[in-house]
Amino acid sequence: MTVSVTEMEHLKKLARLEMTPEETAAAAKDINNILDSFQALQNLDLSAYLEMPRPVAMQNIMRPDQATPPLEQSVAVAVAVESEDGFFKVPRTVE
């Protein structure tokens, strides 16, 4: 798997990054080197090695889902840094 410069341009746009063409090419090269390293790890034959022992036995502790009553709005909003008219007040994030 490799990342092309075109795909890097798309990623740049999605992440709203401002990069020069040289920086974009360098980033694509760096990402491809990382992906190559992961591929090399995937290709290793580790069948001759046992799994390392764990200090604590692994087990999933599952419990049945239980419905509980929801928090009252006033209780939930009580922990807010800022609130207004019974709602959380947060900084604007969308222009």
C-alpha positions in Angstrom: 0.0 0.0 0.0 1.3 3.4 -0.9 0.0 6.9 -0.6 0.3 9.0 -3.8 0.8 12.7 -4.0 -2.7 13.0 -5.2 -4.0 11.2 -2.1 -1.8 13.4 0.0 -3.4 16.5 -1.6 -6.8 15.0 -0.7 -5.7 14.3 2.9 -4.3 17.9 3.1 -7.7 19.3 2.0 -9.6 17.1 4.5 -7.3 18.1 7.4 -7.1 21.7 6.2 -3.4 21.7 6.2 -1.4 24.3 4.3 1.7 22.6 2.9 4.0 23.5 0.0 4.3 20.9 -2.8 7.7 19.9 -1.4 6.3 19.4 2.1 3.4 17.4 0.6 5.8 15.1 -1.3 8.0 14.7 1.8 5.0 13.8 3.9 3.8 11.2 1.3 7.3 9.7 1.3 7.3 9.6 5.2 3.9 8.0 5.3 5.0 5.4 2.7 8.1 4.6 4.7 5.9 4.0 7.8 3.5 1.8 5.8 6.4 -0.2 4.5 7.6 -0.7 8.0 4.2 -2.0 9.0 4.1 -4.3 6.0 7.6 -5.7 7.0 6.2 -6.4 10.5 3.1 -8.1 9.0 5.4 -10.4 6.9 7.4 -11.7 9.8 6.9 -15.4 10.6 6.4 -15.5 14.4 5.1 -19.1 14.6 8.2 -20.3 16.4 7.7 -17.8 19.2 5.3 -18.3 22.1 3.1 -15.5 23.3 4.6 -13.6 26.2 3.2 -14.5 29.6 1.0 -11.9 31.1 1.1 -10.9 34.8 -2.7 -11.0 35.0 -4.8 -13.5 33.2 -6.8 -12.0 30.4 -10.5 -12.4 30.6 -13.5 -10.5 29.4 -15.9 -9.6 32.2 -19.3 -9.2 30.7 -22.4 -8.2 32.5 -25.9 -7.9 31.2 -27.0 -4.4 30.2 -29.2 -2.7 32.7 -31.3 0.2 32.0 -31.0 3.0 34.5 -32.9 6.2 34.8 -31.3 9.1 33.0 -29.8 12.1 34.7 -32.1 15.1 35.3 -31.1 18.0 33.0 -30.4 20.2 36.0 -28.0 17.6 37.5 -26.1 17.2 34.2 -25.8 20.9 33.6 -24.7 21.5 37.2 -21.1 20.3 36.3 -20.8 22.6 33.3 -18.2 25.3 33.2 -20.8 27.6 31.6 -24.5 27.1 31.0 -27.3 29.1 29.7 -31.1 28.4 29.9 -30.4 24.9 31.2 -28.0 23.9 28.4 -24.2 23.6 28.2 -22.6 26.7 26.8 -19.5 26.0 24.7 -17.3 28.1 22.4 -18.4 28.3 18.8 -16.6 25.6 16.7 -18.1 26.2 13.2 -17.8 29.4 11.3 
